[in-house]
Amino acid sequence: MTSRLNPYISFGGDARQAMEFYKEVFGGTLALHTYGEFGQGGAPEADKIMHGMLETPRGFALMGADAPPGTEHTPGNNFSVSLSGDDEAELRGYWEKLSAGGSVDVPLEKQMWGDLFGMCTDRFGIAWMVNIGEE
């Protein structure tokens, strides 16, 4: 897989409905995964979307999720730019440059779904997510 740059939108509890709507608009394949699927089955947000991805026949990619518990959802500040792929050296290089002079919200490290993942805000206030999968 090549590296990809796409928007990642945060929703306040209606990510499923929003992502299904975008599928109606753009077509394509929609994958939705809940918090319950990732070990939070008994939590109140178990049926909320932890990660959603729409891939369209035109090559568009749109990701989205319900804001994690304890995270404030503020419309207007509810998106990140997501970098994903399997070239660890390339993506780590982007991570280092993007996080330098900014702040790290989630360190780039192995996550419960098996990939390396981190979140940072660059020195210009732009939120970034970096996900490094297996080749």
GROMACS elastic network, one bead per residue, 0.5 to 0.9 nm:
[ bonds ]
;  ai    aj funct       b0    kb
    1     4     6  0.87167   500
    1    85     6  0.61053   500
    1    86     6  0.63290   500
    1    87     6  0.83066   500
    1   135     6  0.73686   500
    2    84     6  0.84129   500
    2    85     6  0.58045   500
    2    86     6  0.71048   500
    2    87     6  0.76332   500
    3    83     6  0.69204   500
    3    84     6  0.55716   500
    3    86     6  0.70179   500
    3    87     6  0.72260   500
    3    90     6  0.85740   500
    3    91     6  0.79107   500
    4    61     6  0.86546   500
    4    82     6  0.78720   500
    4    83     6  0.56694   500
    4    84     6  0.54053   500
    4    85     6  0.63260   500
    5    61     6  0.85238   500
    5    81     6  0.69319   500
    5    82     6  0.57073   500
    5    84     6  0.68592   500
    6    60     6  0.82094   500
    6    61     6  0.61396   500
    6    62     6  0.63113   500
    6    63     6  0.75293   500
    6    80     6  0.86329   500
    6    81     6  0.58401   500
    6    82     6  0.53403   500
    6    83     6  0.68204   500
    6    84     6  0.86198   500
    7    61     6  0.77855   500
    7    62     6  0.58787   500
    7    63     6  0.63685   500
    7    64     6  0.82176   500
    7    79     6  0.68022   500
    7    80     6  0.59683   500
    7    82     6  0.58562   500
    7    83     6  0.89179   500
    8    53     6  0.89428   500
    8    62     6  0.64189   500
    8    64     6  0.51308   500
    8    65     6  0.79132   500
    8    78     6  0.84714   500
    8    79     6  0.54081   500
    8    81     6  0.57721   500
    8    82     6  0.59694   500
    8   128     6  0.89444   500
    8   129     6  0.83096   500
    9    15     6  0.87403   500
    9    62     6  0.80089   500
    9    63     6  0.63177   500
    9    65     6  0.66320   500
    9    66     6  0.86049   500
    9    78     6  0.58257   500
    9    80     6  0.63942   500
    9    81     6  0.86096   500
   10    15     6  0.76141   500
   10    63     6  0.88351   500
   10    64     6  0.57198   500
   10    65     6  0.53016   500
   10    66     6  0.56885   500
   10    67     6  0.55933   500
   10    68     6  0.89949   500
   10    73     6  0.73000   500
   10    74     6  0.88052   500
   10    75     6  0.85139   500
   10    77     6  0.85792   500
   10    79     6  0.56197   500
   10    80     6  0.80136   500
   11    14     6  0.60070   500
   11    15     6  0.53155   500
   11    18     6  0.82611   500
   11    64     6  0.72715   500
   11    65     6  0.59824   500
   11    67     6  0.57471   500
   11    73     6  0.69836   500
   11    74     6  0.88445   500
   11    75     6  0.82222   500
   11    78     6  0.70257   500
   11    79     6  0.88573   500
   12    15     6  0.72541   500
   12    65     6  0.86309   500
   12    66     6  0.56036   500
   12    67     6  0.58605   500
   12    72     6  0.86957   500
   12    73     6  0.58169   500
   12    74     6  0.83032   500
   12    75     6  0.85887   500
   13    16     6  0.80983   500
   13    45     6  0.87366   500
   13    48     6  0.66368   500
   13    49     6  0.80323   500
   13    65     6  0.84096   500
   13    66     6  0.51942   500
   13    67     6  0.71616   500
   14    17     6  0.54441   500
   14    18     6  0.62013   500
   14    19     6  0.86282   500
   14    48     6  0.79735   500
   14    49     6  0.84180   500
   14    65     6  0.85913   500
   14    66     6  0.67951   500
   15    18     6  0.50238   500
   15    19     6  0.58910   500
   15    20     6  0.83426   500
   15    48     6  0.75469   500
   15    49     6  0.62083   500
   15    50     6  0.89756   500
   15    52     6  0.80037   500
   15    64     6  0.66295   500
   15    65     6  0.54793   500
   15    66     6  0.53583   500
   15    67     6  0.88563   500
   16    19     6  0.53436   500
   16    20     6  0.60849   500
   16    21     6  0.85149   500
   16    32     6  0.74767   500
   16    48     6  0.75387   500
   16    49     6  0.64292   500
   16    52     6  0.80140   500
   16    64     6  0.88474   500
   16    65     6  0.79813   500
   16    66     6  0.82797   500
   17    20     6  0.51881   500
   17    21     6  0.61128   500
   17    22     6  0.87534   500
   18    21     6  0.50038   500
   18    22     6  0.62903   500
   18    23     6  0.86708   500
   18    64     6  0.86730   500
   19    22     6  0.50392   500
   19    23     6  0.62302   500
   19    24     6  0.87258   500
   19    30     6  0.76756   500
   19    32     6  0.84968   500
   19    52     6  0.72490   500
   19    53     6  0.79460   500
   19    54     6  0.73483   500
   19    62     6  0.85480   500
   19    63     6  0.82440   500
   19    64     6  0.71452   500
   19    65     6  0.87315   500
   20    23     6  0.50032   500
   20    24     6  0.64079   500
   20    25     6  0.87785   500
   20    30     6  0.75675   500
   20    54     6  0.88717   500
   21    24     6  0.50720   500
   21    25     6  0.63507   500
   21    26     6  0.87788   500
   22    26     6  0.59662   500
   22    27     6  0.76192   500
   22    54     6  0.79077   500
   22    62     6  0.86359   500
   23    26     6  0.52851   500
   23    28     6  0.62739   500
   23    29     6  0.73893   500
   23    30     6  0.67369   500
   23    54     6  0.67797   500
   23    55     6  0.86855   500
   23    56     6  0.81606   500
   24    27     6  0.55370   500
   24    28     6  0.85107   500
   26    54     6  0.88631   500
   26    55     6  0.89133   500
   26    56     6  0.64779   500
   26    57     6  0.84676   500
   26    58     6  0.85915   500
   26    60     6  0.84577   500
   27    30     6  0.87315   500
   27    54     6  0.85114   500
   27    55     6  0.82227   500
   27    56     6  0.58133   500
   27    57     6  0.72652   500
   28    54     6  0.66376   500
   28    55     6  0.54685   500
   28    57     6  0.56930   500
   28    58     6  0.85147   500
   28    60     6  0.89351   500
   29    53     6  0.80897   500
   29    54     6  0.56409   500
   29    55     6  0.53482   500
   29    56     6  0.63303   500
   29    57     6  0.84245   500
   30    52     6  0.72114   500
   30    53     6  0.57313   500
   30    55     6  0.65926   500
   30    56     6  0.86253   500
   31    51     6  0.82318   500
   31    52     6  0.55912   500
   31    53     6  0.53366   500
   31    54     6  0.65344   500
   31    55     6  0.87108   500
   32    49     6  0.65593   500
   32    50     6  0.79230   500
   32    51     6  0.61047   500
   32    53     6  0.66434   500
   32    54     6  0.87342   500
   32    65     6  0.87414   500
   33    36     6  0.82550   500
   33    37     6  0.65482   500
   33    38     6  0.82199   500
   33    47     6  0.88373   500
   33    48     6  0.83195   500
   33    49     6  0.56739   500
   33    50     6  0.58132   500
   33    51     6  0.53353   500
   33    52     6  0.61727   500
   33    65     6  0.88998   500
   34    37     6  0.53111   500
   34    38     6  0.70518   500
   34    40     6  0.87301   500
   34    41     6  0.89504   500
   34    45     6  0.83639   500
   34    46     6  0.62912   500
   34    47     6  0.55048   500
   34    48     6  0.53579   500
   34    51     6  0.68788   500
   34    52     6  0.86110   500
   34    65     6  0.89207   500
   35    38     6  0.53068   500
   35    39     6  0.68995   500
   35    40     6  0.54995   500
   35    41     6  0.70055   500
   35    43     6  0.83060   500
   35    45     6  0.65856   500
   35    47     6  0.64237   500
   35    48     6  0.60929   500
   35    49     6  0.61578   500
   35    50     6  0.50347   500
   35    51     6  0.82951   500
   35    68     6  0.88621   500
   36    39     6  0.55703   500
   36    42     6  0.72662   500
   36    43     6  0.74941   500
   36    45     6  0.75801   500
   36    47     6  0.61336   500
   36    48     6  0.79088   500
   36    49     6  0.88307   500
   36    50     6  0.85774   500
   37    40     6  0.69927   500
   37    41     6  0.67977   500
   37    46     6  0.76995   500
   37    47     6  0.86355   500
   37    50     6  0.87468   500
   38    41     6  0.76638   500
   38    46     6  0.88470   500
   38    50     6  0.83107   500
   38   112     6  0.73402   500
   38   113     6  0.75226   500
   39    42     6  0.83935   500
   39    46     6  0.86706   500
   39   112     6  0.88797   500
   40    43     6  0.53995   500
   40    44     6  0.86044   500
   40    45     6  0.78212   500
   40    46     6  0.57242   500
   41    44     6  0.83238   500
   41    45     6  0.82876   500
   41    46     6  0.50750   500
   41    47     6  0.80727   500
   42    45     6  0.83279   500
   42    46     6  0.64524   500
   43    46     6  0.52358   500
   43    47     6  0.87487   500
   44    47     6  0.77756   500
   44    48     6  0.86271   500
   45    48     6  0.51349   500
   45    49     6  0.83125   500
   45    68     6  0.85431   500
   45    69     6  0.75628   500
   46    49     6  0.81725   500
   46    50     6  0.89428   500
   47    50     6  0.88980   500
   48    65     6  0.80402   500
   48    66     6  0.62688   500
   49    52     6  0.66831   500
   49    64     6  0.81295   500
   49    65     6  0.51642   500
   49    66     6  0.53346   500
   49    67     6  0.85558   500
   50    64     6  0.82111   500
   50    65     6  0.51996   500
   50    66     6  0.61685   500
   50    67     6  0.79738   500
   50    68     6  0.74347   500
   51    63     6  0.72369   500
   51    64     6  0.60611   500
   51    66     6  0.78467   500
   52    62     6  0.82088   500
   52    63     6  0.54252   500
   52    64     6  0.50795   500
   52    65     6  0.58471   500
   53    61     6  0.70187   500
   53    62     6  0.57729   500
   53    64     6  0.65298   500
   53    65     6  0.88638   500
   54    60     6  0.78693   500
   54    61     6  0.56210   500
   54    62     6  0.51922   500
   54    63     6  0.63067   500
   54    64     6  0.86522   500
   55    58     6  0.83975   500
   55    59     6  0.66953   500
   55    60     6  0.58107   500
   55    62     6  0.67673   500
   55    63     6  0.88121   500
   56    59     6  0.53901   500
   56    60     6  0.52024   500
   56    61     6  0.65454   500
   56    62     6  0.87673   500
   57    60     6  0.73677   500
   63    82     6  0.82488   500
   64    79     6  0.84910   500
   65    68     6  0.82379   500
   66    69     6  0.88056   500
   66    73     6  0.87508   500
   67    70     6  0.82722   500
   67    71     6  0.60861   500
   67    72     6  0.72382   500
   67    73     6  0.61302   500
   67    78     6  0.86966   500
   68    71     6  0.54702   500
   68    72     6  0.83348   500
   68    73     6  0.88555   500
   69    72     6  0.83016   500
   73    77     6  0.79008   500
   73    78     6  0.66182   500
   74    77     6  0.55145   500
   74    78     6  0.58812   500
   75    78     6  0.53206   500
   75    79     6  0.87093   500
   76    79     6  0.78426   500
   77    80     6  0.84372   500
   77   127     6  0.89849   500
   79   127     6  0.73677   500
   79   128     6  0.89433   500
   80   126     6  0.71654   500
   80   128     6  0.52789   500
   80   129     6  0.66591   500
   81   126     6  0.78645   500
   81   127     6  0.63769   500
   81   129     6  0.62128   500
   81   130     6  0.86346   500
   82   127     6  0.87047   500
   82   128     6  0.58029   500
   82   130     6  0.59127   500
   82   131     6  0.76827   500
   83    91     6  0.75454   500
   83    94     6  0.87030   500
   83   128     6  0.75352   500
   83   129     6  0.60957   500
   83   131     6  0.63187   500
   83   132     6  0.84208   500
   84    87     6  0.88308   500
   84    91     6  0.75560   500
   84   129     6  0.81537   500
   84   130     6  0.57927   500
   84   132     6  0.58202   500
   84   133     6  0.75538   500
   85    88     6  0.78143   500
   85    91     6  0.74690   500
   85   130     6  0.86441   500
   85   131     6  0.67112   500
   85   132     6  0.54087   500
   85   133     6  0.59824   500
   85   134     6  0.83017   500
   85   135     6  0.83728   500
   86    89     6  0.89395   500
   86    90     6  0.87508   500
   86    91     6  0.79848   500
   86   131     6  0.83138   500
   86   132     6  0.52411   500
   86   134     6  0.55415   500
   86   135     6  0.51393   500
   87    90     6  0.54765   500
   87    91     6  0.61739   500
   87    92     6  0.84974   500
   87   132     6  0.70958   500
   87   133     6  0.80887   500
   87   134     6  0.84716   500
   87   135     6  0.73903   500
   88    91     6  0.52227   500
   88    92     6  0.58207   500
   88    93     6  0.83546   500
   88   116     6  0.88576   500
   88   132     6  0.60519   500
   88   133     6  0.80369   500
   88   134     6  0.87225   500
   89    92     6  0.52266   500
   89    93     6  0.61230   500
   89    94     6  0.87758   500
   90    93     6  0.51923   500
   90    94     6  0.65074   500
   90    95     6  0.88120   500
   91    94     6  0.50491   500
   91    95     6  0.61749   500
   91    96     6  0.86806   500
   91   130     6  0.71761   500
   91   131     6  0.80463   500
   91   132     6  0.69719   500
   92    96     6  0.61315   500
   92    97     6  0.86546   500
   92   108     6  0.84267   500
   92   130     6  0.83348   500
   92   132     6  0.84075   500
   93    96     6  0.52314   500
   93    97     6  0.63880   500
   93    98     6  0.86216   500
   94    97     6  0.52644   500
   94    98     6  0.59831   500
   94    99     6  0.84660   500
   94   130     6  0.84886   500
   95    98     6  0.51609   500
   95    99     6  0.59199   500
   95   100     6  0.83158   500
   95   108     6  0.80456   500
   95   118     6  0.82250   500
   95   119     6  0.88972   500
   95   120     6  0.82565   500
   95   128     6  0.86767   500
   95   129     6  0.87042   500
   95   130     6  0.68481   500
   96    99     6  0.54480   500
   96   100     6  0.60171   500
   97   100     6  0.52920   500
   97   101     6  0.85320   500
   97   122     6  0.86929   500
   98   101     6  0.79687   500
   98   102     6  0.73578   500
   98   120     6  0.75209   500
   98   121     6  0.76279   500
   98   122     6  0.53925   500
   98   123     6  0.78903   500
   98   128     6  0.78369   500
   99   102     6  0.50841   500
   99   103     6  0.60898   500
   99   104     6  0.63659   500
   99   119     6  0.87139   500
   99   120     6  0.57899   500
   99   121     6  0.65655   500
   99   122     6  0.54649   500
   99   123     6  0.76672   500
   99   128     6  0.86903   500
  100   103     6  0.76894   500
  100   104     6  0.89998   500
  100   122     6  0.72041   500
  100   123     6  0.75502   500
  101   122     6  0.68431   500
  101   123     6  0.53929   500
  102   120     6  0.71922   500
  102   121     6  0.55643   500
  102   124     6  0.77186   500
  102   125     6  0.77418   500
  103   119     6  0.88596   500
  103   120     6  0.55858   500
  103   121     6  0.52539   500
  103   122     6  0.65696   500
  103   123     6  0.76442   500
  104   107     6  0.61492   500
  104   108     6  0.86942   500
  104   118     6  0.78499   500
  104   119     6  0.61859   500
  104   121     6  0.64249   500
  104   122     6  0.85625   500
  105   118     6  0.75331   500
  105   119     6  0.53104   500
  105   120     6  0.51596   500
  105   121     6  0.73401   500
  106   109     6  0.82777   500
  106   117     6  0.78165   500
  106   120     6  0.66984   500
  106   129     6  0.89613   500
  107   117     6  0.74332   500
  107   119     6  0.66387   500
  107   120     6  0.79362   500
  108   111     6  0.88814   500
  108   116     6  0.61178   500
  108   119     6  0.71710   500
  108   130     6  0.76007   500
  108   131     6  0.83326   500
  109   115     6  0.79403   500
  109   117     6  0.55503   500
  109   118     6  0.65172   500
  110   113     6  0.81418   500
  110   114     6  0.60857   500
  110   115     6  0.54746   500
  110   117     6  0.63104   500
  110   118     6  0.88276   500
  111   114     6  0.53858   500
  111   115     6  0.57228   500
  111   116     6  0.60036   500
  111   117     6  0.63849   500
  111   118     6  0.89350   500
  112   115     6  0.76760   500
  113   116     6  0.88375   500
  114   133     6  0.77877   500
  114   134     6  0.86423   500
  115   131     6  0.65883   500
  115   132     6  0.56957   500
  115   134     6  0.70859   500
  116   130     6  0.79797   500
  116   131     6  0.57002   500
  116   132     6  0.50018   500
  116   133     6  0.66676   500
  117   129     6  0.72459   500
  117   130     6  0.55110   500
  117   132     6  0.63279   500
  117   133     6  0.87449   500
  118   128     6  0.82772   500
  118   129     6  0.57923   500
  118   130     6  0.53828   500
  118   131     6  0.67794   500
  119   127     6  0.72732   500
  119   128     6  0.56459   500
  119   130     6  0.64541   500
  119   131     6  0.89883   500
  120   126     6  0.83301   500
  120   127     6  0.58663   500
  120   128     6  0.53370   500
  120   129     6  0.66234   500
  120   130     6  0.85463   500
  121   124     6  0.77238   500
  121   125     6  0.56325   500
  121   126     6  0.53281   500
  121   128     6  0.59465   500
  121   129     6  0.88203   500
  122   125     6  0.54239   500
  122   126     6  0.54262   500
  122   127     6  0.65347   500
  122   128     6  0.73949   500
  123   126     6  0.74998   500
